[in-house]
């Protein structure tokens, strides 16, 4: 029997210890927007 866990955010079937990609993507988007700010500041500084 396959045992799986359903993501409460998007409803995806996950392994019991797996974190859903939908939450990863949110984190990545935050990191990307932070990175964009850093790059913009660097561009202004140079
Ligand atoms: Zn999810």
mmCIF file of the protein (N, C-alpha, C, O) and its ligand, coordinates in Angstrom:
data_MODEL
# 
_entry.id   MODEL 
# 
loop_
_entity.id 
_entity.type 
_entity.pdbx_number_of_molecules 
1 polymer     1 
2 non-polymer 1 
# 
_entity_poly.entity_id                      1 
_entity_poly.type                           'polypeptide(L)' 
_entity_poly.nstd_linkage                   no 
_entity_poly.nstd_monomer                   no 
_entity_poly.pdbx_seq_one_letter_code       
;(UNK)(UNK)(UNK)(UNK)(UNK)(UNK)(UNK)(UNK)(UNK)(UNK)(UNK)(UNK)(UNK)(UNK)(UNK)(UNK)
(UNK)(UNK)(UNK)(UNK)(UNK)(UNK)(UNK)(UNK)(UNK)(UNK)(UNK)(UNK)(UNK)(UNK)(UNK)(UNK)
(UNK)(UNK)(UNK)(UNK)(UNK)(UNK)(UNK)(UNK)(UNK)(UNK)(UNK)(UNK)(UNK)(UNK)
;
_entity_poly.pdbx_seq_one_letter_code_can   XXXXXXXXXXXXXXXXXXXXXXXXXXXXXXXXXXXXXXXXXXXXXX 
_entity_poly.pdbx_strand_id                 A 
# 
loop_
_entity_poly_seq.entity_id 
_entity_poly_seq.num 
_entity_poly_seq.mon_id 
_entity_poly_seq.hetero 
1 1  UNK n 
1 2  UNK n 
1 3  UNK n 
1 4  UNK n 
1 5  UNK n 
1 6  UNK n 
1 7  UNK n 
1 8  UNK n 
1 9  UNK n 
1 10 UNK n 
1 11 UNK n 
1 12 UNK n 
1 13 UNK n 
1 14 UNK n 
1 15 UNK n 
1 16 UNK n 
1 17 UNK n 
1 18 UNK n 
1 19 UNK n 
1 20 UNK n 
1 21 UNK n 
1 22 UNK n 
1 23 UNK n 
1 24 UNK n 
1 25 UNK n 
1 26 UNK n 
1 27 UNK n 
1 28 UNK n 
1 29 UNK n 
1 30 UNK n 
1 31 UNK n 
1 32 UNK n 
1 33 UNK n 
1 34 UNK n 
1 35 UNK n 
1 36 UNK n 
1 37 UNK n 
1 38 UNK n 
1 39 UNK n 
1 40 UNK n 
1 41 UNK n 
1 42 UNK n 
1 43 UNK n 
1 44 UNK n 
1 45 UNK n 
1 46 UNK n 
# 
loop_
_struct_asym.id 
_struct_asym.entity_id 
A 1 
B 2 
# 
loop_
_chem_comp.id 
_chem_comp.type 
_chem_comp.mon_nstd_flag 
UNK 'L-peptide linking' . 
ZN  non-polymer         . 
# 
_pdbx_entity_nonpoly.entity_id   2 
_pdbx_entity_nonpoly.name        ? 
_pdbx_entity_nonpoly.comp_id     ZN 
# 
_pdbx_nonpoly_scheme.asym_id         B 
_pdbx_nonpoly_scheme.entity_id       2 
_pdbx_nonpoly_scheme.mon_id          ZN 
_pdbx_nonpoly_scheme.ndb_seq_num     1 
_pdbx_nonpoly_scheme.pdb_seq_num     101 
_pdbx_nonpoly_scheme.auth_seq_num    101 
_pdbx_nonpoly_scheme.pdb_mon_id      ZN 
_pdbx_nonpoly_scheme.auth_mon_id     ZN 
_pdbx_nonpoly_scheme.pdb_strand_id   A 
_pdbx_nonpoly_scheme.pdb_ins_code    . 
# 
loop_
_atom_site.group_PDB 
_atom_site.id 
_atom_site.type_symbol 
_atom_site.label_atom_id 
_atom_site.label_alt_id 
_atom_site.label_comp_id 
_atom_site.label_asym_id 
_atom_site.label_entity_id 
_atom_site.label_seq_id 
_atom_site.pdbx_PDB_ins_code 
_atom_site.Cartn_x 
_atom_site.Cartn_y 
_atom_site.Cartn_z 
_atom_site.occupancy 
_atom_site.B_iso_or_equiv 
_atom_site.pdbx_formal_charge 
_atom_site.auth_seq_id 
_atom_site.auth_comp_id 
_atom_site.auth_asym_id 
_atom_site.auth_atom_id 
_atom_site.pdbx_PDB_model_num 
ATOM   1   N  N  . UNK A 1 1  ? 0.834  -1.206 0.000   1.00 0.00 ? 1   UNK A N  1 
ATOM   2   C  CA . UNK A 1 1  ? 0.000  0.000  0.000   1.00 0.00 ? 1   UNK A CA 1 
ATOM   3   C  C  . UNK A 1 1  ? 0.871  1.259  0.000   1.00 0.00 ? 1   UNK A C  1 
ATOM   4   O  O  . UNK A 1 1  ? 1.770  1.402  0.829   1.00 0.00 ? 1   UNK A O  1 
ATOM   5   N  N  . UNK A 1 2  ? 0.606  2.130  -0.899  1.00 0.00 ? 2   UNK A N  1 
ATOM   6   C  CA . UNK A 1 2  ? 1.349  3.393  -0.916  1.00 0.00 ? 2   UNK A CA 1 
ATOM   7   C  C  . UNK A 1 2  ? 0.819  4.301  0.185   1.00 0.00 ? 2   UNK A C  1 
ATOM   8   O  O  . UNK A 1 2  ? -0.378 4.566  0.288   1.00 0.00 ? 2   UNK A O  1 
ATOM   9   N  N  . UNK A 1 3  ? 1.731  4.753  0.979   1.00 0.00 ? 3   UNK A N  1 
ATOM   10  C  CA . UNK A 1 3  ? 1.350  5.722  2.016   1.00 0.00 ? 3   UNK A CA 1 
ATOM   11  C  C  . UNK A 1 3  ? 1.825  7.087  1.570   1.00 0.00 ? 3   UNK A C  1 
ATOM   12  O  O  . UNK A 1 3  ? 3.003  7.272  1.265   1.00 0.00 ? 3   UNK A O  1 
ATOM   13  N  N  . UNK A 1 4  ? 0.952  8.003  1.533   1.00 0.00 ? 4   UNK A N  1 
ATOM   14  C  CA . UNK A 1 4  ? 1.366  9.344  1.111   1.00 0.00 ? 4   UNK A CA 1 
ATOM   15  C  C  . UNK A 1 4  ? 0.650  10.393 1.935   1.00 0.00 ? 4   UNK A C  1 
ATOM   16  O  O  . UNK A 1 4  ? -0.307 10.131 2.663   1.00 0.00 ? 4   UNK A O  1 
ATOM   17  N  N  . UNK A 1 5  ? 1.161  11.568 1.779   1.00 0.00 ? 5   UNK A N  1 
ATOM   18  C  CA . UNK A 1 5  ? 0.709  12.723 2.542   1.00 0.00 ? 5   UNK A CA 1 
ATOM   19  C  C  . UNK A 1 5  ? 0.216  13.740 1.520   1.00 0.00 ? 5   UNK A C  1 
ATOM   20  O  O  . UNK A 1 5  ? 0.859  13.941 0.490   1.00 0.00 ? 5   UNK A O  1 
ATOM   21  N  N  . UNK A 1 6  ? -0.878 14.362 1.784   1.00 0.00 ? 6   UNK A N  1 
ATOM   22  C  CA . UNK A 1 6  ? -1.417 15.332 0.824   1.00 0.00 ? 6   UNK A CA 1 
ATOM   23  C  C  . UNK A 1 6  ? -1.069 16.738 1.282   1.00 0.00 ? 6   UNK A C  1 
ATOM   24  O  O  . UNK A 1 6  ? -1.318 17.117 2.427   1.00 0.00 ? 6   UNK A O  1 
ATOM   25  N  N  . UNK A 1 7  ? -0.494 17.494 0.377   1.00 0.00 ? 7   UNK A N  1 
ATOM   26  C  CA . UNK A 1 7  ? -0.153 18.880 0.689   1.00 0.00 ? 7   UNK A CA 1 
ATOM   27  C  C  . UNK A 1 7  ? -1.409 19.661 1.032   1.00 0.00 ? 7   UNK A C  1 
ATOM   28  O  O  . UNK A 1 7  ? -2.385 19.643 0.283   1.00 0.00 ? 7   UNK A O  1 
ATOM   29  N  N  . UNK A 1 8  ? -1.381 20.343 2.162   1.00 0.00 ? 8   UNK A N  1 
ATOM   30  C  CA . UNK A 1 8  ? -2.562 21.102 2.560   1.00 0.00 ? 8   UNK A CA 1 
ATOM   31  C  C  . UNK A 1 8  ? -2.699 22.389 1.751   1.00 0.00 ? 8   UNK A C  1 
ATOM   32  O  O  . UNK A 1 8  ? -3.751 23.027 1.786   1.00 0.00 ? 8   UNK A O  1 
ATOM   33  N  N  . UNK A 1 9  ? -1.665 22.774 1.031   1.00 0.00 ? 9   UNK A N  1 
ATOM   34  C  CA . UNK A 1 9  ? -1.703 24.011 0.253   1.00 0.00 ? 9   UNK A CA 1 
ATOM   35  C  C  . UNK A 1 9  ? -2.201 23.785 -1.167  1.00 0.00 ? 9   UNK A C  1 
ATOM   36  O  O  . UNK A 1 9  ? -3.040 24.537 -1.662  1.00 0.00 ? 9   UNK A O  1 
ATOM   37  N  N  . UNK A 1 10 ? -1.681 22.740 -1.827  1.00 0.00 ? 10  UNK A N  1 
ATOM   38  C  CA . UNK A 1 10 ? -2.028 22.555 -3.233  1.00 0.00 ? 10  UNK A CA 1 
ATOM   39  C  C  . UNK A 1 10 ? -2.670 21.207 -3.520  1.00 0.00 ? 10  UNK A C  1 
ATOM   40  O  O  . UNK A 1 10 ? -3.133 20.974 -4.636  1.00 0.00 ? 10  UNK A O  1 
ATOM   41  N  N  . UNK A 1 11 ? -2.708 20.301 -2.522  1.00 0.00 ? 11  UNK A N  1 
ATOM   42  C  CA . UNK A 1 11 ? -3.360 19.007 -2.713  1.00 0.00 ? 11  UNK A CA 1 
ATOM   43  C  C  . UNK A 1 11 ? -2.509 17.959 -3.397  1.00 0.00 ? 11  UNK A C  1 
ATOM   44  O  O  . UNK A 1 11 ? -3.014 16.887 -3.730  1.00 0.00 ? 11  UNK A O  1 
ATOM   45  N  N  . UNK A 1 12 ? -1.216 18.236 -3.622  1.00 0.00 ? 12  UNK A N  1 
ATOM   46  C  CA . UNK A 1 12 ? -0.337 17.248 -4.246  1.00 0.00 ? 12  UNK A CA 1 
ATOM   47  C  C  . UNK A 1 12 ? -0.086 16.073 -3.315  1.00 0.00 ? 12  UNK A C  1 
ATOM   48  O  O  . UNK A 1 12 ? -0.078 16.233 -2.095  1.00 0.00 ? 12  UNK A O  1 
ATOM   49  N  N  . UNK A 1 13 ? 0.118  14.897 -3.888  1.00 0.00 ? 13  UNK A N  1 
ATOM   50  C  CA . UNK A 1 13 ? 0.488  13.715 -3.114  1.00 0.00 ? 13  UNK A CA 1 
ATOM   51  C  C  . UNK A 1 13 ? 1.993  13.721 -2.902  1.00 0.00 ? 13  UNK A C  1 
ATOM   52  O  O  . UNK A 1 13 ? 2.763  13.837 -3.855  1.00 0.00 ? 13  UNK A O  1 
ATOM   53  N  N  . UNK A 1 14 ? 2.404  13.595 -1.647  1.00 0.00 ? 14  UNK A N  1 
ATOM   54  C  CA . UNK A 1 14 ? 3.812  13.684 -1.290  1.00 0.00 ? 14  UNK A CA 1 
ATOM   55  C  C  . UNK A 1 14 ? 4.217  12.462 -0.501  1.00 0.00 ? 14  UNK A C  1 
ATOM   56  O  O  . UNK A 1 14 ? 3.376  11.794 0.101   1.00 0.00 ? 14  UNK A O  1 
ATOM   57  N  N  . UNK A 1 15 ? 5.510  12.167 -0.503  1.00 0.00 ? 15  UNK A N  1 
ATOM   58  C  CA . UNK A 1 15 ? 6.028  11.184 0.431   1.00 0.00 ? 15  UNK A CA 1 
ATOM   59  C  C  . UNK A 1 15 ? 5.896  11.765 1.838   1.00 0.00 ? 15  UNK A C  1 
ATOM   60  O  O  . UNK A 1 15 ? 5.879  12.985 2.004   1.00 0.00 ? 15  UNK A O  1 
ATOM   61  N  N  . UNK A 1 16 ? 5.802  10.895 2.859   1.00 0.00 ? 16  UNK A N  1 
ATOM   62  C  CA . UNK A 1 16 ? 5.569  11.391 4.218   1.00 0.00 ? 16  UNK A CA 1 
ATOM   63  C  C  . UNK A 1 16 ? 6.565  12.462 4.665   1.00 0.00 ? 16  UNK A C  1 
ATOM   64  O  O  . UNK A 1 16 ? 6.189  13.395 5.375   1.00 0.00 ? 16  UNK A O  1 
ATOM   65  N  N  . UNK A 1 17 ? 7.820  12.338 4.260   1.00 0.00 ? 17  UNK A N  1 
ATOM   66  C  CA . UNK A 1 17 ? 8.831  13.297 4.708   1.00 0.00 ? 17  UNK A CA 1 
ATOM   67  C  C  . UNK A 1 17 ? 9.143  14.365 3.669   1.00 0.00 ? 17  UNK A C  1 
ATOM   68  O  O  . UNK A 1 17 ? 10.056 15.170 3.852   1.00 0.00 ? 17  UNK A O  1 
ATOM   69  N  N  . UNK A 1 18 ? 8.387  14.371 2.586   1.00 0.00 ? 18  UNK A N  1 
ATOM   70  C  CA . UNK A 1 18 ? 8.685  15.298 1.496   1.00 0.00 ? 18  UNK A CA 1 
ATOM   71  C  C  . UNK A 1 18 ? 7.991  16.626 1.730   1.00 0.00 ? 18  UNK A C  1 
ATOM   72  O  O  . UNK A 1 18 ? 6.823  16.673 2.118   1.00 0.00 ? 18  UNK A O  1 
ATOM   73  N  N  . UNK A 1 19 ? 8.705  17.678 1.495   1.00 0.00 ? 19  UNK A N  1 
ATOM   74  C  CA . UNK A 1 19 ? 8.089  19.001 1.515   1.00 0.00 ? 19  UNK A CA 1 
ATOM   75  C  C  . UNK A 1 19 ? 7.617  19.332 0.122   1.00 0.00 ? 19  UNK A C  1 
ATOM   76  O  O  . UNK A 1 19 ? 8.320  19.074 -0.855  1.00 0.00 ? 19  UNK A O  1 
ATOM   77  N  N  . UNK A 1 20 ? 6.440  19.897 0.023   1.00 0.00 ? 20  UNK A N  1 
ATOM   78  C  CA . UNK A 1 20 ? 5.867  20.155 -1.289  1.00 0.00 ? 20  UNK A CA 1 
ATOM   79  C  C  . UNK A 1 20 ? 6.615  21.256 -2.033  1.00 0.00 ? 20  UNK A C  1 
ATOM   80  O  O  . UNK A 1 20 ? 7.084  22.229 -1.443  1.00 0.00 ? 20  UNK A O  1 
ATOM   81  N  N  . UNK A 1 21 ? 6.708  21.073 -3.328  1.00 0.00 ? 21  UNK A N  1 
ATOM   82  C  CA . UNK A 1 21 ? 7.355  22.069 -4.181  1.00 0.00 ? 21  UNK A CA 1 
ATOM   83  C  C  . UNK A 1 21 ? 6.657  23.417 -4.147  1.00 0.00 ? 21  UNK A C  1 
ATOM   84  O  O  . UNK A 1 21 ? 7.304  24.445 -4.349  1.00 0.00 ? 21  UNK A O  1 
ATOM   85  N  N  . UNK A 1 22 ? 5.353  23.440 -3.897  1.00 0.00 ? 22  UNK A N  1 
ATOM   86  C  CA . UNK A 1 22 ? 4.647  24.726 -3.921  1.00 0.00 ? 22  UNK A CA 1 
ATOM   87  C  C  . UNK A 1 22 ? 5.200  25.647 -2.842  1.00 0.00 ? 22  UNK A C  1 
ATOM   88  O  O  . UNK A 1 22 ? 5.231  26.864 -3.027  1.00 0.00 ? 22  UNK A O  1 
ATOM   89  N  N  . UNK A 1 23 ? 5.640  25.082 -1.711  1.00 0.00 ? 23  UNK A N  1 
ATOM   90  C  CA . UNK A 1 23 ? 6.231  25.923 -0.672  1.00 0.00 ? 23  UNK A CA 1 
ATOM   91  C  C  . UNK A 1 23 ? 7.660  26.293 -1.013  1.00 0.00 ? 23  UNK A C  1 
ATOM   92  O  O  . UNK A 1 23 ? 8.110  27.400 -0.713  1.00 0.00 ? 23  UNK A O  1 
ATOM   93  N  N  . UNK A 1 24 ? 8.371  25.376 -1.635  1.00 0.00 ? 24  UNK A N  1 
ATOM   94  C  CA . UNK A 1 24 ? 9.725  25.688 -2.116  1.00 0.00 ? 24  UNK A CA 1 
ATOM   95  C  C  . UNK A 1 24 ? 9.689  26.857 -3.079  1.00 0.00 ? 24  UNK A C  1 
ATOM   96  O  O  . UNK A 1 24 ? 10.507 27.774 -2.998  1.00 0.00 ? 24  UNK A O  1 
ATOM   97  N  N  . UNK A 1 25 ? 8.724  26.811 -3.999  1.00 0.00 ? 25  UNK A N  1 
ATOM   98  C  CA . UNK A 1 25 ? 8.638  27.862 -5.014  1.00 0.00 ? 25  UNK A CA 1 
ATOM   99  C  C  . UNK A 1 25 ? 8.408  29.225 -4.372  1.00 0.00 ? 25  UNK A C  1 
ATOM   100 O  O  . UNK A 1 25 ? 8.969  30.228 -4.812  1.00 0.00 ? 25  UNK A O  1 
ATOM   101 N  N  . UNK A 1 26 ? 7.579  29.256 -3.326  1.00 0.00 ? 26  UNK A N  1 
ATOM   102 C  CA . UNK A 1 26 ? 7.382  30.532 -2.636  1.00 0.00 ? 26  UNK A CA 1 
ATOM   103 C  C  . UNK A 1 26 ? 8.695  31.049 -2.083  1.00 0.00 ? 26  UNK A C  1 
ATOM   104 O  O  . UNK A 1 26 ? 9.024  32.227 -2.225  1.00 0.00 ? 26  UNK A O  1 
ATOM   105 N  N  . UNK A 1 27 ? 9.453  30.140 -1.438  1.00 0.00 ? 27  UNK A N  1 
ATOM   106 C  CA . UNK A 1 27 ? 10.737 30.548 -0.878  1.00 0.00 ? 27  UNK A CA 1 
ATOM   107 C  C  . UNK A 1 27 ? 11.667 31.027 -1.977  1.00 0.00 ? 27  UNK A C  1 
ATOM   108 O  O  . UNK A 1 27 ? 12.353 32.039 -1.830  1.00 0.00 ? 27  UNK A O  1 
ATOM   109 N  N  . UNK A 1 28 ? 11.684 30.283 -3.095  1.00 0.00 ? 28  UNK A N  1 
ATOM   110 C  CA . UNK A 1 28 ? 12.562 30.671 -4.182  1.00 0.00 ? 28  UNK A CA 1 
ATOM   111 C  C  . UNK A 1 28 ? 12.193 32.036 -4.735  1.00 0.00 ? 28  UNK A C  1 
ATOM   112 O  O  . UNK A 1 28 ? 13.067 32.834 -5.073  1.00 0.00 ? 28  UNK A O  1 
ATOM   113 N  N  . UNK A 1 29 ? 10.905 32.300 -4.827  1.00 0.00 ? 29  UNK A N  1 
ATOM   114 C  CA . UNK A 1 29 ? 10.493 33.604 -5.344  1.00 0.00 ? 29  UNK A CA 1 
ATOM   115 C  C  . UNK A 1 29 ? 10.950 34.718 -4.416  1.00 0.00 ? 29  UNK A C  1 
ATOM   116 O  O  . UNK A 1 29 ? 11.384 35.776 -4.873  1.00 0.00 ? 29  UNK A O  1 
ATOM   117 N  N  . UNK A 1 30 ? 10.852 34.478 -3.098  1.00 0.00 ? 30  UNK A N  1 
ATOM   118 C  CA . UNK A 1 30 ? 11.340 35.491 -2.159  1.00 0.00 ? 30  UNK A CA 1 
ATOM   119 C  C  . UNK A 1 30 ? 12.836 35.695 -2.339  1.00 0.00 ? 30  UNK A C  1 
ATOM   120 O  O  . UNK A 1 30 ? 13.321 36.825 -2.379  1.00 0.00 ? 30  UNK A O  1 
ATOM   121 N  N  . UNK A 1 31 ? 13.562 34.585 -2.447  1.00 0.00 ? 31  UNK A N  1 
ATOM   122 C  CA . UNK A 1 31 ? 15.004 34.697 -2.613  1.00 0.00 ? 31  UNK A CA 1 
ATOM   123 C  C  . UNK A 1 31 ? 15.334 35.423 -3.903  1.00 0.00 ? 31  UNK A C  1 
ATOM   124 O  O  . UNK A 1 31 ? 16.241 36.254 -3.945  1.00 0.00 ? 31  UNK A O  1 
ATOM   125 N  N  . UNK A 1 32 ? 14.588 35.105 -4.961  1.00 0.00 ? 32  UNK A N  1 
ATOM   126 C  CA . UNK A 1 32 ? 14.858 35.757 -6.238  1.00 0.00 ? 32  UNK A CA 1 
ATOM   127 C  C  . UNK A 1 32 ? 14.600 37.252 -6.153  1.00 0.00 ? 32  UNK A C  1 
ATOM   128 O  O  . UNK A 1 32 ? 15.379 38.041 -6.687  1.00 0.00 ? 32  UNK A O  1 
ATOM   129 N  N  . UNK A 1 33 ? 13.524 37.655 -5.492  1.00 0.00 ? 33  UNK A N  1 
ATOM   130 C  CA . UNK A 1 33 ? 13.244 39.083 -5.408  1.00 0.00 ? 33  UNK A CA 1 
ATOM   131 C  C  . UNK A 1 33 ? 14.297 39.773 -4.553  1.00 0.00 ? 33  UNK A C  1 
ATOM   132 O  O  . UNK A 1 33 ? 14.675 40.911 -4.832  1.00 0.00 ? 33  UNK A O  1 
ATOM   133 N  N  . UNK A 1 34 ? 14.777 39.086 -3.501  1.00 0.00 ? 34  UNK A N  1 
ATOM   134 C  CA . UNK A 1 34 ? 15.875 39.656 -2.727  1.00 0.00 ? 34  UNK A CA 1 
ATOM   135 C  C  . UNK A 1 34 ? 17.113 39.799 -3.592  1.00 0.00 ? 34  UNK A C  1 
ATOM   136 O  O  . UNK A 1 34 ? 17.804 40.817 -3.548  1.00 0.00 ? 34  UNK A O  1 
ATOM   137 N  N  . UNK A 1 35 ? 17.382 38.772 -4.376  1.00 0.00 ? 35  UNK A N  1 
ATOM   138 C  CA . UNK A 1 35 ? 18.548 38.804 -5.252  1.00 0.00 ? 35  UNK A CA 1 
ATOM   139 C  C  . UNK A 1 35 ? 18.428 39.939 -6.253  1.00 0.00 ? 35  UNK A C  1 
ATOM   140 O  O  . UNK A 1 35 ? 19.416 40.604 -6.565  1.00 0.00 ? 35  UNK A O  1 
ATOM   141 N  N  . UNK A 1 36 ? 17.228 40.162 -6.754  1.00 0.00 ? 36  UNK A N  1 
ATOM   142 C  CA . UNK A 1 36 ? 17.036 41.269 -7.706  1.00 0.00 ? 36  UNK A CA 1 
ATOM   143 C  C  . UNK A 1 36 ? 17.362 42.595 -7.044  1.00 0.00 ? 36  UNK A C  1 
ATOM   144 O  O  . UNK A 1 36 ? 18.006 43.450 -7.653  1.00 0.00 ? 36  UNK A O  1 
ATOM   145 N  N  . UNK A 1 37 ? 16.925 42.780 -5.799  1.00 0.00 ? 37  UNK A N  1 
ATOM   146 C  CA . UNK A 1 37 ? 17.236 44.025 -5.090  1.00 0.00 ? 37  UNK A CA 1 
ATOM   147 C  C  . UNK A 1 37 ? 18.731 44.186 -4.937  1.00 0.00 ? 37  UNK A C  1 
ATOM   148 O  O  . UNK A 1 37 ? 19.276 45.270 -5.143  1.00 0.00 ? 37  UNK A O  1 
ATOM   149 N  N  . UNK A 1 38 ? 19.402 43.083 -4.568  1.00 0.00 ? 38  UNK A N  1 
ATOM   150 C  CA . UNK A 1 38 ? 20.856 43.137 -4.398  1.00 0.00 ? 38  UNK A CA 1 
ATOM   151 C  C  . UNK A 1 38 ? 21.515 43.515 -5.721  1.00 0.00 ? 38  UNK A C  1 
ATOM   152 O  O  . UNK A 1 38 ? 22.405 44.366 -5.760  1.00 0.00 ? 38  UNK A O  1 
ATOM   153 N  N  . UNK A 1 39 ? 21.075 42.883 -6.796  1.00 0.00 ? 39  UNK A N  1 
ATOM   154 C  CA . UNK A 1 39 ? 21.651 43.185 -8.103  1.00 0.00 ? 39  UNK A CA 1 
ATOM   155 C  C  . UNK A 1 39 ? 21.394 44.634 -8.489  1.00 0.00 ? 39  UNK A C  1 
ATOM   156 O  O  . UNK A 1 39 ? 22.269 45.280 -9.066  1.00 0.00 ? 39  UNK A O  1 
ATOM   157 N  N  . UNK A 1 40 ? 20.222 45.152 -8.185  1.00 0.00 ? 40  UNK A N  1 
ATOM   158 C  CA . UNK A 1 40 ? 19.903 46.539 -8.518  1.00 0.00 ? 40  UNK A CA 1 
ATOM   159 C  C  . UNK A 1 40 ? 20.806 47.482 -7.735  1.00 0.00 ? 40  UNK A C  1 
ATOM   160 O  O  . UNK A 1 40 ? 21.300 48.470 -8.279  1.00 0.00 ? 40  UNK A O  1 
ATOM   161 N  N  . UNK A 1 41 ? 21.021 47.179 -6.458  1.00 0.00 ? 41  UNK A N  1 
ATOM   162 C  CA . UNK A 1 41 ? 21.901 48.019 -5.644  1.00 0.00 ? 41  UNK A CA 1 
ATOM   163 C  C  . UNK A 1 41 ? 23.335 47.976 -6.171  1.00 0.00 ? 41  UNK A C  1 
ATOM   164 O  O  . UNK A 1 41 ? 24.023 48.995 -6.214  1.00 0.00 ? 41  UNK A O  1 
ATOM   165 N  N  . UNK A 1 42 ? 23.768 46.793 -6.566  1.00 0.00 ? 42  UNK A N  1 
ATOM   166 C  CA . UNK A 1 42 ? 25.113 46.650 -7.129  1.00 0.00 ? 42  UNK A CA 1 
ATOM   167 C  C  . UNK A 1 42 ? 25.238 47.460 -8.403  1.00 0.00 ? 42  UNK A C  1 
ATOM   168 O  O  . UNK A 1 42 ? 26.255 48.112 -8.638  1.00 0.00 ? 42  UNK A O  1 
ATOM   169 N  N  . UNK A 1 43 ? 24.194 47.417 -9.231  1.00 0.00 ? 43  UNK A N  1 
ATOM   170 C  CA . UNK A 1 43 ? 24.232 48.145 -10.490 1.00 0.00 ? 43  UNK A CA 1 
ATOM   171 C  C  . UNK A 1 43 ? 24.320 49.642 -10.239 1.00 0.00 ? 43  UNK A C  1 
ATOM   172 O  O  . UNK A 1 43 ? 25.024 50.351 -10.958 1.00 0.00 ? 43  UNK A O  1 
ATOM   173 N  N  . UNK A 1 44 ? 23.611 50.128 -9.225  1.00 0.00 ? 44  UNK A N  1 
ATOM   174 C  CA . UNK A 1 44 ? 23.657 51.546 -8.890  1.00 0.00 ? 44  UNK A CA 1 
ATOM   175 C  C  . UNK A 1 44 ? 25.022 51.923 -8.341  1.00 0.00 ? 44  UNK A C  1 
ATOM   176 O  O  . UNK A 1 44 ? 25.540 52.999 -8.639  1.00 0.00 ? 44  UNK A O  1 
ATOM   177 N  N  . UNK A 1 45 ? 25.611 51.030 -7.530  1.00 0.00 ? 45  UNK A N  1 
ATOM   178 C  CA . UNK A 1 45 ? 26.873 51.322 -6.870  1.00 0.00 ? 45  UNK A CA 1 
ATOM   179 C  C  . UNK A 1 45 ? 28.036 51.360 -7.861  1.00 0.00 ? 45  UNK A C  1 
ATOM   180 O  O  . UNK A 1 45 ? 29.015 52.074 -7.641  1.00 0.00 ? 45  UNK A O  1 
ATOM   181 N  N  . UNK A 1 46 ? 27.935 50.601 -8.940  1.00 0.00 ? 46  UNK A N  1 
ATOM   182 C  CA . UNK A 1 46 ? 29.074 50.499 -9.839  1.00 0.00 ? 46  UNK A CA 1 
ATOM   183 C  C  . UNK A 1 46 ? 29.098 51.575 -10.915 1.00 0.00 ? 46  UNK A C  1 
ATOM   184 O  O  . UNK A 1 46 ? 30.010 51.602 -11.742 1.00 0.00 ? 46  UNK A O  1 
HETATM 185 ZN ZN . ZN  B 2 .  ? 1.827  21.891 -2.221  1.00 0.00 ? 101 ZN  A ZN 1 
# 
